[in-house]
Amino acid sequence: MRIQSVVNSIIQATKARGILLNPLKVNYLAYLVASRYMSQTGHPLLDRPYIASKFGPKIDPLNAILQQQKENGETEVGFVRDQDGKVSIVQHSNTDFYKVLDFILDRFGRQTGPALAALCMQNGTPWEQTRLEHEIDSRAMARWLDNYMTRQLQQNN
């Protein structure tokens, strides 16, 4: 699946929930959605991997698109257009994706971009364990999020 469709689906869902997005936050929500999707389905969500950059996990072309929106002075993330100018979303028949998206937004949607960045970049995360400018293993992303959610459940009980 293309990152543009995933991001547009996140934007659509957060607008419906009244959740504000900025470039940092949408990047990390997409990272968490991709991690959870791999965990739940056993298949990578995206057609390309996240890369470990010194500023955290990144995926192209999202990184470049969000940077351009930021440079244009946009404070909220706008829909991402394909090369032909169209805005695409994940098809609603993909129930696995929308279950994952709801799960992530329920648990992380109200957190700030910096809080999500801190979560995804702490010690022991796949980002921290991957050499800079190398691919982050989607299976490692899934295991990390599963372990994090398990610890959260244990702390709440």
SVG drawing of the C-alpha trace seen along z (x, -y; Angstrom):
<svg xmlns="http://www.w3.org/2000/svg" viewBox="-16 -30 40 43">
<polyline fill="none" stroke="black" stroke-width="0.4" points="0.0,0.0 1.2,-3.5 2.1,-5.8 0.0,-8.6 -3.2,-6.5 -2.4,-5.6 -1.7,-9.2 -4.8,-10.5 -6.9,-7.9 -5.3,-9.0 -6.0,-12.6 -9.6,-11.8 -10.1,-9.8 -8.5,-12.4 -10.6,-15.2 -13.7,-13.1 -12.6,-12.7 -11.5,-16.4 -7.9,-15.5 -5.4,-18.1 -2.4,-16.9 1.0,-18.4 3.7,-16.8 5.5,-15.2 2.4,-13.7 1.1,-12.2 4.5,-10.6 4.5,-8.8 0.8,-7.8 1.6,-6.3 4.6,-4.5 2.4,-3.1 -0.3,-2.0 2.3,-0.2 3.7,1.5 0.2,2.6 -0.9,3.7 2.2,6.0 1.5,7.4 -2.2,8.1 -1.9,9.4 1.7,10.7 2.1,8.6 3.8,5.2 1.3,2.4 3.4,0.3 5.1,0.8 8.4,-0.6 10.1,-0.5 10.7,-3.0 14.3,-4.2 16.2,-5.1 17.3,-8.7 19.0,-10.7 15.6,-12.5 13.6,-9.3 11.9,-6.9 11.1,-8.3 9.5,-7.1 9.7,-8.6 7.9,-10.4 6.0,-11.3 9.1,-13.0 9.5,-15.3 5.8,-16.0 5.5,-17.0 8.6,-19.1 7.2,-21.0 3.9,-21.6 5.9,-22.9 8.0,-25.2 4.7,-26.5 3.7,-27.6 1.0,-25.1 0.4,-24.3 -2.0,-21.4 -1.3,-18.5 -3.2,-18.7 -4.3,-15.7 -1.4,-14.3 -1.9,-14.2 -0.6,-11.5 1.6,-12.4 -1.6,-12.8 -3.1,-15.3 -5.6,-12.9 -6.2,-12.3 -6.4,-8.5 -7.4,-6.8 -7.3,-3.1 -10.4,-1.4 -13.1,-1.0 -13.3,2.7 -9.9,3.1 -11.3,3.8 -8.0,5.0 -6.5,1.5 -9.4,-0.4 -9.5,1.8 -5.8,1.1 -6.3,-2.6 -9.1,-2.9 -7.0,-1.0 -4.0,-3.4 -6.1,-6.5 -8.0,-5.4 -4.7,-4.8 -2.4,-7.4 -4.5,-9.9 -4.6,-12.6 -0.9,-12.5 1.3,-15.3 3.8,-14.8 6.8,-15.2 5.2,-12.6 4.8,-10.1 8.4,-10.8 9.7,-10.2 7.7,-6.9 9.0,-5.7 12.6,-6.8 13.2,-5.6 15.9,-3.0 15.2,0.5 12.9,-0.6 13.5,0.7 14.6,-2.8 17.2,-2.9 18.5,0.5 18.8,-0.2 21.9,-1.8 21.3,-5.2 19.9,-5.3 19.1,-1.6 15.7,0.0 13.7,0.6 12.5,4.2 8.6,4.2 8.6,7.4 10.7,5.6 8.3,2.7 5.4,5.1 7.2,6.9 8.2,3.6 4.6,2.3 3.2,5.6 5.7,5.5 4.9,1.9 1.1,2.5 1.6,5.6 3.7,3.5 1.0,0.8 -1.7,3.4 0.3,4.8 0.9,1.4 -2.8,0.6 -3.8,3.8"/>
</svg>
